[in-house]
């Protein structure tokens, strides 16, 4: 599993020129699901994501989490996070999760995030999407399997 978390002032995602997800201050999260990922792993990723203290406090220190700033979340499934570019120039995606299993786990991640974050928007699984964002910082954090060990 991989999460690419971008701290944003706003972000949106559209499919066929129609906005399907739109947030204000919070996180734009690109979610990659791998072959061996589980709900237990997703629980740890979601907990880590919502508790990341990467918003500035009154002293300019990155000390505040989503809940402290009434942050919102936009979750977008992105299997290309599993691109393997070691051989040749065309990426291989064999380590990405099976689409049906990945969709189920993506939906589980959405549900778990909504348990803690009041505003959670999403993209459309498997669709060609256009993402717009105003990255604040820029501040980008990548979570991968290393957070579990």
Buried (B, 14 or more C-beta within 10 A) or exposed (E): BBBBBBBBEBBBBBBEEEEBBBBEBBBBBBBBBBEEBEEEBBEBBBEBBBEBEBBBEEEEEEEBBBEEBEBBBBBBBBBEBBBEEEEEEEEEEEBBBEEEBBBBBBBBBBEBBBEBBEBBBBBBBEEEBEBEBEBBEEBEBEBBBEBEE
